[in-house]
Amino acid sequence: MNLEGQDYKLFENYKDGFDLEELTEKMTDYFLPYDYIVGDWSYGKLRLKGFYKKDNKDCKKLNDFTYYKEYIENNCAYDCRFFVIEKLVE
């Protein structure tokens, strides 16, 4: 899929959380630097959070993709629908 001129692939789709139309509405160039974007659903609203691969110079524990499951467990609604997209690099 192409969002904001960048190609992505669906990495994970828990409980059928992926909705391309909603993602397209929420996606902005703010998320372009990130290697992964997690989208989770809370009260019918899609929330997005960017993460980096560990070897990215901008990676910190707060946005390290290694910890995305912890982010979902600690910062998202219990057992919520979510998805992860991964940036495709040529």
Residue pairs with C-beta under 8 A, 6 or more apart in sequence:
1 7
1 8
1 9
1 10
1 20
1 85
2 8
3 23
3 24
3 27
4 27
4 28
4 29
4 31
4 32
6 32
6 87
6 88
7 87
7 88
8 37
8 85
8 86
8 87
8 88
9 85
9 86
9 88
10 18
10 83
10 84
10 85
10 86
11 36
11 83
11 84
11 85
11 86
12 82
12 83
12 84
13 83
14 81
14 82
14 83
15 79
15 80
15 81
15 82
16 81
17 39
17 40
17 41
17 80
17 81
17 82
17 83
18 39
18 83
19 46
22 39
22 46
23 39
23 46
23 48
23 85
26 39
26 46
26 48
27 37
27 48
30 50
31 37
31 48
31 50
33 50
33 58
34 50
34 51
34 52
34 63
34 87
35 51
35 52
35 53
35 56
35 65
35 86
35 87
36 50
36 51
36 52
36 53
36 65
36 68
36 84
36 85
36 86
36 87
37 48
37 49
37 50
37 51
37 84
37 85
38 48
38 49
38 50
38 51
38 68
38 71
38 72
38 82
38 83
38 84
39 46
39 47
39 48
39 82
39 83
39 84
39 85
40 46
40 47
40 49
40 72
40 76
40 77
40 80
40 81
40 82
41 47
41 77
41 80
41 81
41 82
42 76
42 77
42 80
43 77
47 76
49 63
49 71
50 63
51 63
51 64
51 65
51 68
51 71
52 58
52 59
52 63
52 64
52 65
53 59
53 65
54 64
54 65
54 66
61 67
68 84
72 80
72 82
76 82
